[in-house]
Amino acid sequence: MTIEEPDLREDADAEAQTEARGRAAPERRDTSGPAIAATVALVLFSVFIGVFGPRLGNRPQAPAGVTLVELAEAMVSRSQAHLVESRAGRVLGMGDGGSSRDDDGMSDEEFEQRLDSITDAGVALVQPADLGLEAMSVQRVRLPGGTGGFAVLRSLGQRSDTLTAIAVIEDEDRFTVYDRYGRPIAMPEGEIFSVADRVSLDSGTVEVYRAGGYVVAVYARTLEDARRIVAALRRAEVERAARGTS
């Protein structure tokens, strides 16, 4: 009698098929619409920040201190007030012959003494006559950014309505300017800043710079005149420093 041996390969295949059918088939999941929308929105936001982020960081910010425009407007306003008073004085001083009484100017020595007494000689001055000017008044004033001396001058020997003003203000580190990216920074020393006159009817310019512990501002009707006075003041400062070291 012949005994047949079982086919081991067939048994193994059958067990494998049974085990495969016993395992649960993986569940199919459909991607929902809100999830896709959220992913796309996140990608777009990342691109926006990457492109416009630096520009948003460099956008103009509100200044923390006093701008030079505020200082310039205050200087022009004070000069215009002095001009109105001067005109009124000439009208009241009209005599029978029709000639007006001129305002008395002060000497160069008196100009320097008054301004030096207010500023403790903190800034080297020039004689107004050397610039073709004469001083009309020197006062202690409070301007945006600090306290100091304020001088009003006019053309030498003329009753002109064209006035010049010089302000020497104690530097309280309050003046703000803008860098090339439009960000407010503290006013640096050694640079001269020009501000156009936007207050009076006639055009004018205010030149501003820092000199040691003071801020100097010069108002004139033309940019050329303002720069000429600033150049003379800075030259006087250099000469005084040279005398002090010699």
C-alpha positions in Angstrom: 0.0 0.0 0.0 1.3 3.4 -1.0 1.1 6.4 1.4 1.1 9.8 -0.3 3.1 12.6 1.5 1.2 15.9 1.9 2.3 18.8 -0.4 4.0 21.3 2.0 4.1 24.1 -0.6 0.4 24.0 -1.1 -0.2 24.2 2.6 2.1 27.2 3.0 0.4 29.1 0.2 -3.0 28.4 1.7 -1.9 29.7 5.1 -0.4 32.8 3.5 -3.7 33.5 1.7 -5.7 33.0 4.9 -3.4 35.4 6.8 -3.6 38.1 4.1 -7.4 37.9 4.2 -7.3 38.1 7.9 -5.5 41.4 7.9 -7.8 44.5 7.7 -7.5 46.4 4.5 -6.2 50.0 5.0 -9.0 52.6 5.3 -9.1 55.1 2.4 -9.3 58.7 3.4 -10.4 61.5 1.1 -8.5 64.9 1.5 -11.1 67.5 2.5 -11.4 70.9 0.8 -10.8 73.1 4.0 -7.5 71.3 4.6 -6.3 72.1 1.0 -7.5 75.7 1.4 -5.6 76.1 4.7 -2.4 74.7 3.2 -2.6 77.1 0.2 -3.2 80.1 2.4 -0.2 79.2 4.6 2.0 78.9 1.5 0.8 82.3 0.2 1.3 84.0 3.5 4.9 82.6 3.7 5.6 84.0 0.2 4.1 87.4 1.2 6.3 87.7 4.3 9.3 86.7 2.3 8.8 89.3 -0.3 7.3 92.3 1.6 8.6 91.6 5.1 11.8 93.7 4.7 9.8 96.6 3.2 7.3 96.5 6.1 10.2 96.6 8.5 11.6 99.7 6.8 8.4 101.6 6.6 8.4 105.2 8.1 7.9 105.3 11.8 6.6 108.0 14.1 9.6 110.0 15.3 10.5 109.6 19.0 11.8 113.2 19.3 11.6 116.6 17.8 11.9 116.9 14.0 13.9 119.6 12.3 10.7 120.7 10.6 9.2 121.7 13.9 12.3 123.7 14.8 12.4 125.4 11.4 8.7 126.4 11.6 9.2 127.9 15.1 12.2 129.9 13.9 10.3 131.3 10.9 7.3 132.1 13.0 9.4 134.1 15.5 11.2 135.9 12.7 7.9 136.8 11.0 6.6 138.2 14.4 9.7 140.4 14.7 9.1 141.6 11.2 5.5 142.6 11.9 6.7 144.5 15.0 9.4 146.2 13.0 6.9 147.3 10.4 4.5 148.6 13.0 7.3 150.6 14.6 8.2 152.3 11.4 4.5 153.2 10.8 4.2 154.7 14.3 7.4 156.6 13.9 6.4 158.3 10.7 7.0 162.1 11.0 5.4 165.0 9.3 8.0 164.9 6.6 7.0 161.4 5.7 10.3 159.8 6.8 10.1 156.7 9.0 12.0 156.2 12.3 14.4 153.3 11.9 14.8 150.6 14.5 18.1 150.9 16.3 20.4 148.0 15.7 23.0 146.8 18.2 26.7 146.7 17.9 28.6 143.6 17.0 30.1 143.6 20.5 26.7 143.8 22.2 25.4 141.0 19.9 28.2 138.7 20.9 28.0 139.5 24.6 24.2 138.9 24.8 24.4 135.6 22.9 27.4 134.4 24.8 25.7 135.2 28.1 22.8 133.0 27.1 24.8 130.1 25.7 27.8 130.3 28.0 29.9 131.0 24.9 29.2 127.4 23.8 29.5 128.3 20.1 32.0 130.5 18.3 30.3 133.5 16.8 31.2 135.8 13.9 30.7 139.5 13.8 27.5 140.3 11.9 29.2 143.2 10.1 31.6 140.7 8.4 28.5 139.1 6.9 27.0 142.4 5.8 24.4 142.1 8.7 23.5 143.9 11.9 21.8 142.5 14.9 18.3 143.8 15.9 17.6 141.6 18.9 19.0 138.8 21.0 16.7 136.9 23.3 16.5 133.7 25.4 13.8 131.6 24.0 12.3 128.2 24.3 12.1 126.4 20.9 11.0 122.9 20.1 13.9 120.7 21.3 15.5 123.0 23.8 16.3 126.4 25.3 18.8 128.9 23.9 19.5 132.2 22.3 17.7 133.6 19.3 19.1 136.5 17.3 17.3 138.4 14.6 19.5 140.3 12.0 19.0 142.4 8.9 21.1 143.7 6.1 23.6 146.2 7.3 22.5 149.8 7.0 19.1 149.0 5.4 15.5 149.0 6.6 14.9 145.8 4.8 12.0 143.3 5.3 14.5 140.5 4.6 15.5 139.2 8.0 17.9 136.5 9.1 17.8 134.5 12.3 20.3 132.5 14.2 19.4 130.1 17.0 21.8 128.4 19.4 20.0 125.8 21.4 21.3 123.5 24.1 21.4 120.0 22.8 19.2 117.7 24.8 19.4 114.8 22.4 15.8 115.3 21.3 16.2 116.2 17.7 15.3 113.4 15.2 16.2 113.0 11.5 15.6 110.2 9.1 18.1 107.8 7.6 18.1 106.6 3.9 15.4 104.0 4.7 13.0 106.5 6.3 13.7 105.4 9.9 14.0 108.0 12.6 17.4 108.3 14.2 19.1 110.8 16.6 20.5 113.8 14.8 24.2 113.1 14.0 27.0 115.5 14.5 29.0 116.9 11.6 26.1 116.9 9.1 24.2 120.0 7.9 20.5 119.6 7.3 18.4 121.9 5.1 14.7 122.5 5.8 12.5 124.5 3.4 10.4 127.4 4.8 6.8 126.3 4.6 5.4 129.0 6.9 6.0 132.4 5.3 4.7 133.5 2.0 8.3 134.1 0.7 10.6 131.2 0.2 13.3 130.6 2.7 15.7 128.0 4.1 16.7 126.8 7.6 20.1 125.1 7.9 20.7 123.0 11.0 23.7 121.3 12.5 25.2 120.1 15.8 28.2 121.8 17.3 29.4 120.2 20.5 26.6 120.5 23.1 24.5 122.8 21.0 22.3 122.8 17.9 22.8 125.7 15.6 20.0 126.8 13.2 20.3 129.6 10.6 17.2 131.0 8.8 17.7 133.1 5.6 15.6 133.9 2.6 17.9 132.2 0.2 19.8 128.9 0.5 23.0 130.7 -0.6 22.8 133.2 2.3 22.0 130.5 4.8 25.0 128.4 3.7 27.3 131.4 3.7 26.4 132.1 7.4 26.7 128.5 8.4 30.1 128.3 6.7 31.3 131.4 8.6 30.1 130.0 11.9 31.8 126.6 11.4 35.0 128.3 10.3 35.0 130.4 13.5 34.5 127.3 15.5 37.5 125.7 13.8 39.6 128.8 14.4 38.6 128.9 18.1 39.5 125.2 18.5 42.9 125.9 16.9 43.6 128.8 19.3 42.7 126.6 22.2 45.2 123.9 21.3 48.0 126.2 20.4 
